[in-house]
Amino acid sequence: MNAYIDYVGKIQVGRRPLNDNDLREIGKFTRENVSRSLKKHPHDLHGIVLEDIHAVCGDNSGLRDMDIPWATERGKQIFQRVYHEHKP
């Protein structure tokens, strides 16, 4: 399973992997449910104030990926510029 959330916060960007427990809690893979789950467990992102998210859940084949796109082009551009330059 390949599942993660890319996020852009006020002062930080990153990627948080999702495990089976996270996916069960999220339920139907929608922006609203992913956001609700993140708000329910703010310690997971160490208090980061989120501005935008992009989330993916797939089976590693690429054939059945569910992709929640960035809500804004700005969020996508910030993530791509910062995360990929400083990828862990």
LOVEXGU-210736 format. One line per field, with one value per residue (C-alpha): residue number from 0; residue in one letter; z negated, y, x negated. Coordinates in steps of 0.05 Angstrom, whole numbers. Each point is the difference from the previous one (the first is absolute). Example, Ala and Ser with C-alpha at 12.3 -4.5 7.8 and 13.67 -1.06 7.14 Angstrom:
BEGIN
seq (0, 1)
type (A, S)
c3 (-156, 13)
c2 (-90, 69)
c1 (-246, -27)
END
This chain:
BEGIN
seq (0, 1, 2, 3, 4, 5, 6, 7, 8, 9, 10, 11, 12, 13, 14, 15, 16, 17, 18, 19, 20, 21, 22, 23, 24, 25, 26, 27, 28, 29, 30, 31, 32, 33, 34, 35, 36, 37, 38, 39, 40, 41, 42, 43, 44, 45, 46, 47, 48, 49, 50, 51, 52, 53, 54, 55, 56, 57, 58, 59, 60, 61, 62, 63, 64, 65, 66, 67, 68, 69, 70, 71, 72, 73, 74, 75, 76, 77, 78, 79, 80, 81, 82, 83, 84, 85, 86, 87)
type (M, N, A, Y, I, D, Y, V, G, K, I, Q, V, G, R, R, P, L, N, D, N, D, L, R, E, I, G, K, F, T, R, E, N, V, S, R, S, L, K, K, H, P, H, D, L, H, G, I, V, L, E, D, I, H, A, V, C, G, D, N, S, G, L, R, D, M, D, I, P, W, A, T, E, R, G, K, Q, I, F, Q, R, V, Y, H, E, H, K, P)
c3 (0, 19, -40, -22, -11, 28, -39, 2, -65, -18, -11, 19, 56, -4, 13, -51, 16, -15, -31, -2, -65, 31, 61, -42, -39, 63, 30, 70, 29, 9, -14, -55, -35, 6, -28, -57, -19, 0, -44, -47, -11, 5, -38, 61, 36, -62, -1, 72, 25, 67, 61, 52, 8, 55, -18, 36, -15, 47, 8, 26, 70, 18, 29, -59, -30, -33, 5, -37, 38, -31, -13, 27, 53, -51, -49, 55, 22, -70, -16, 65, -8, -74, -12, 61, -14, -72, 7, -62)
c2 (0, 68, 54, 69, 72, 57, 64, 73, 38, 72, -14, -73, -51, -75, -69, -43, -74, -32, -69, -47, 30, 70, -25, -34, 64, 42, -47, 22, 34, 71, 68, 12, -66, 7, 71, -22, -55, 48, 49, -57, -17, 67, -29, -43, 63, 33, 58, 21, 47, -30, 42, -55, -75, -52, -73, -66, -70, -56, -72, 12, -21, 70, -29, 12, 64, 49, 70, 61, 58, 64, 49, 57, 6, 41, -59, -47, 48, 13, -75, -17, 56, -11, -75, -25, 46, -25, -70, -42)
c1 (0, -26, 36, -23, 19, -42, 12, -17, 3, -14, -74, -11, 14, -6, 27, 36, 7, 68, 5, 59, 27, -2, 38, 53, 10, 4, 52, 22, -62, 25, -32, 51, -14, -76, 4, 46, -49, -59, 38, 19, -73, -38, -60, -15, -23, -29, 49, -12, 54, 19, 13, 8, -4, -8, 14, -11, 23, -19, -18, -71, 20, 23, 64, 46, -28, 46, -28, 26, -33, -26, 56, -42, -54, -40, -1, -24, -55, -25, -3, -35, -51, -16, 11, -37, -59, -6, 28, -16)
END
